[in-house]
Amino acid sequence: MSSSDSLAYIKTKNSLRKKEKENRIKQSIVDKVQRDIDISKLRVNNLIDNELILFVCYCVEELVKKKYNINKKEFVVEVLRTIFGSLNDSEINQVKSQIDFAHENQLIKKVELNYKARVVVWSWIKRKFL
């Protein structure tokens, strides 16, 4: 039995649990972006691509629940900082203004429940019958 197997039975509590959830959410978003998107072309002349910012906002909106008590705007900046290594002040201001614009124009929405249900049902049909 390895040491990681032994630690699987020990659960975090309180503030450590919150930090663990934040880290898991951040890591899953970073992994998705780095796996599916070529990030080298999304940061040009101290500007981050607006679609990437919006995509990260969608992910954060979908994964972060209200009970986690996480500041979503700061969390998006932190995720982008992790993706690119570091951000300068102008990039941080650009990200925050883009988030404000998207929020004011109601561009950030959760994925609808009926769409999720259709995807799950279609996936099940493909596995069983196709």
C-alpha positions in Angstrom: 0.0 0.0 0.0 1.5 3.3 -1.1 1.5 6.4 1.1 -1.1 8.1 -1.2 -3.5 5.2 -0.8 -3.1 5.6 3.0 -3.9 9.3 2.8 -7.1 8.7 0.8 -8.9 8.1 4.1 -7.9 11.4 5.6 -10.3 14.2 4.7 -9.7 18.0 4.9 -12.0 20.2 6.9 -13.0 23.8 7.2 -10.6 26.3 5.5 -8.4 23.5 4.2 -11.4 22.0 2.5 -12.2 25.3 0.8 -8.6 25.6 -0.4 -8.7 22.1 -1.7 -11.9 22.8 -3.7 -10.4 26.0 -5.1 -7.3 24.2 -6.1 -9.2 21.3 -7.8 -11.4 23.7 -9.7 -8.5 25.9 -10.8 -6.5 22.8 -11.9 -9.4 21.4 -13.9 -9.9 24.7 -15.8 -6.1 25.0 -16.4 -5.9 21.4 -17.6 -8.9 22.0 -20.0 -7.4 25.2 -21.5 -3.9 23.8 -21.8 -5.1 20.5 -23.3 -7.6 21.9 -25.8 -6.3 25.4 -26.7 -3.0 26.7 -28.1 -2.4 29.4 -25.5 0.8 30.8 -27.2 -1.3 32.9 -29.6 -3.8 34.2 -27.0 -1.5 36.7 -25.4 -0.2 39.4 -27.7 1.2 42.9 -26.8 0.1 42.7 -23.2 -3.4 41.8 -24.1 -5.2 38.5 -23.4 -7.7 37.2 -25.9 -11.2 38.2 -24.8 -12.7 34.8 -25.8 -10.3 33.1 -23.5 -11.3 35.3 -20.7 -15.0 34.6 -21.4 -14.3 30.9 -21.6 -12.6 30.9 -18.2 -15.6 32.9 -16.9 -18.0 30.2 -18.2 -16.0 27.5 -16.5 -15.8 29.4 -13.2 -19.5 30.1 -13.4 -20.3 26.4 -14.0 -17.9 25.0 -11.3 -17.9 27.5 -8.4 -21.0 27.3 -6.2 -22.2 30.1 -4.1 -21.6 28.2 -0.9 -17.8 28.1 -1.6 -17.8 31.8 -1.0 -15.2 32.5 -3.7 -14.7 35.9 -5.4 -15.2 34.8 -9.0 -13.5 37.8 -10.6 -10.3 37.3 -8.5 -10.5 33.6 -9.2 -10.6 34.1 -12.9 -7.5 36.4 -12.7 -5.8 33.7 -10.6 -6.6 31.0 -13.2 -5.3 33.1 -16.0 -2.2 33.9 -14.0 -1.7 30.1 -13.6 -2.2 29.5 -17.3 0.2 32.2 -18.5 2.7 32.1 -15.5 2.3 35.8 -14.6 0.2 38.8 -15.6 1.2 42.5 -15.5 -1.1 45.2 -14.2 -2.4 46.2 -17.6 -3.4 42.6 -18.3 -5.1 42.3 -14.9 -7.1 45.5 -15.6 -8.0 44.2 -19.0 -9.3 40.9 -17.6 -11.3 42.7 -14.9 -12.8 45.2 -17.3 -13.7 42.3 -19.7 -15.4 40.4 -16.8 -17.3 43.6 -15.8 -18.5 44.1 -19.4 -19.5 40.4 -19.8 -21.4 40.5 -16.5 -23.2 43.8 -17.3 -24.3 42.4 -20.7 -25.3 39.0 -19.2 -22.8 37.1 -21.4 -21.8 34.8 -18.6 -24.4 32.0 -18.1 -24.5 28.5 -16.7 -25.0 25.6 -19.1 -28.7 24.9 -19.2 -29.9 21.7 -17.4 -31.8 20.4 -20.4 -28.7 20.6 -22.5 -26.7 18.7 -19.9 -29.5 16.1 -19.8 -29.5 15.7 -23.6 -25.7 15.2 -23.6 -25.9 12.5 -20.9 -28.7 10.7 -22.7 -27.0 10.9 -26.1 -23.8 9.6 -24.5 -25.7 6.7 -22.9 -27.4 5.8 -26.2 -24.0 5.8 -28.1 -22.5 3.5 -25.5 -25.4 1.1 -25.4 -26.5 0.9 -29.0 -23.9 2.4 -31.4 
